[in-house]
């Protein structure tokens, strides 16, 4: 299958990958059908990809998912599109721990044979830029670095120096030089970019302005030429067969507080016969009628604790659903919502109270890949199953003594900790799971909902 494609990567985080990848998606989407992809366990950048292209962005993760699944996902999600743009994670060779090919952008670039365009923060560089680019482009011959975009360039003279040095000494084309402009900045907070749903009008304005800047300063024709040079990919793609069984209605929390979902998780549930029915724990008073299960994704339940606590009707609905032993799967800060409450300084916000103990802000960000072992049978898998996921939150669970957890999480240096909660048909944890690492996860949840 011929898929014109390129990856936006960089020497390090903070170089401007997210903004430039999003702007390129928006620029090319004016004349081509563009599909966005994101390397690694990220929920925020894909929101901007979707805003730029009009279609969901797909995560590719070489630590959580095996190579065959990643390649299958990439090819199948690219079908029907004219250009695929992959945004990398951190630096090009930054992966899990010290291995530059474990969970890195380079590993995905090599697997998908995708040419890489480096975004270089040139604000404090001149000739050294050539050495950085040369080192990255020669580190592994199977990772094709095809060009460079210089970001945060100070002047026309600065741009000339960078272009001449990189093209002469690194032998790669400079595809454009972007000045440091306020229009190319997306507001952030502690977990990353502000979600699109919190600022839809500002996001539309940002994309429109940034698209014009990108078109002015970057050589889009040359970038598209490089994308078309990517080799054909081969992978058997079986036809997706939706189950002929009775459909299952799954309530899915979707609002500013619950917005962290893998698109593949949603599709996996639908492929097993799930009908996803969105509702807002922030704004709705009642759960959707006729639902047989609940999926509560992560996001910002801690930041919206006061508003969530004020919606007592919905909390009562959630509590009754759980106490009736209906299937519920919750991850990320949805754990906060299901606990007894959220303690922030002198304020205590009462939540659903179906998980013993309460939550409070932690002193540091808990972020990174996690290996987990299930300690008991749950709505997605049986006891003893080994899974991979990631954490991305500040919250801390204050659990009562003698409370039995659902997970053992294997941490670095062979340490372990208990986490998560399982009781009957309820499973909740701060760990986000990607269902395609084991296709029985979505099947098990749907079957539990259907049988309940």
Secondary structure, 3 states (H helix, E strand, C coil): CCCCEEEEEECCCCCCHHHHHHHHHHHHCCCCCEEEEEECCCCHHHHHHHHHHCCCCEEECCCCCCHHHHHHHHHHHHCCCCEEEEECCCCCCCCCCCCCCCCCHHHHHHHHCCCEEEEEECCCCCCHHHHHHHHHHHCCCCCCEEEEEEEEECCHHHHHHHHHHHHHHHCCEEEEEEECCHHHCCCEECCEECCHHHCHHHHHHHHHHHHHHHHHHECHHHHHHHHHCCCCCCCCCCCCCCCCCCCEEEEEECCCCEEECCHHHHHHHHHCCEEEEEECCCCCCCCCCCCCEEEECEECCCCCHHHHHHCHHHHHHHHHHHHCCCEEEEECCHHHHHECEEEECCEEEECCCCECCEEEEEEEEEEEEEEEEECCCCCCCCCCCEEEEEEEEEEEEECCCCCCCCEEEECHHHCEEEECEEECCEEEECCEECHHHCCHHHHHHHHHHHHC
